[in-house]
Amino acid sequence: MTNDRPLAGWRVLVPRGGTWGDSVAASLRGYGATPVIAPMINFASAENAAELSDALARLQAGAFDWLVVTSATTVDVLVSQRVAIPDTTRIASVGETTGAALLLAGYRVDFVPDRDNSARGLVKEWPASAITGRVLIPQSNIAEPTLVAGLGELGLHVEFVTAYRTVGVPVAESTAADVASGRIGAVLVTSGSVARQVQSQLAPLPDTTIVAAIGPRTAFDARAAGLTVHVIAESRSAQSLVEGLVEHVRTLGGANE
């Protein structure tokens, strides 16, 4: 293992596909690793389409003072439904990645938490001048009630609506076998949903397998799912996740061959 290719000999499971997965795979290759892209979750339409349609219609009519967006998938829903957000409705993004997705889709972003890109961070840093009014939060069907409860406690009238469903995706038998045998030496965990799929589909993991979580909240969810977490990214970014894995492997002092 060389300093410029510290992940040489390592095969790393990347649990998401698409642009994100491709970007992470490229970053891993830059450090010498062999990425194995195996999406473990996907997104499906909300079961109650009428409820979602009604909420988005009221959003477009100006019924809400704030729209809170927590994922790029929600942005995709807004785009697919051709939602035009009125100027009177401010838009809050849970983090920079989601904010970038909003901007790319042609929406604006009025508030993003500075210190903690998470639901808890958004509640904690919510503008003191905006603690009244109506808020719409379109999220996954399995989203935790952190935002709804937290913003409600601040004095806001909060409405949650299911924007999409998060569903598990089975990994290939060959991939599961490579994890079980230790040939895949590290697993990236990008959300609580992914953590639960790793536990359900791949556990028990070999003692030598490194689990790297994208931030403290995901690490908490992964442990709650029954996983042992070895790496916690300092921020909820793909680069921080990969860099955290690199630093951990450097401490081990050897390749996974």
Summary of the structure (lengths in Angstrom):
residues: 257
radius of gyration: 19.5
end to end distance: 10.1
largest distance: 59.4
contacts: 829
relative contact order: 0.16
helix: 41%
strand: 21%
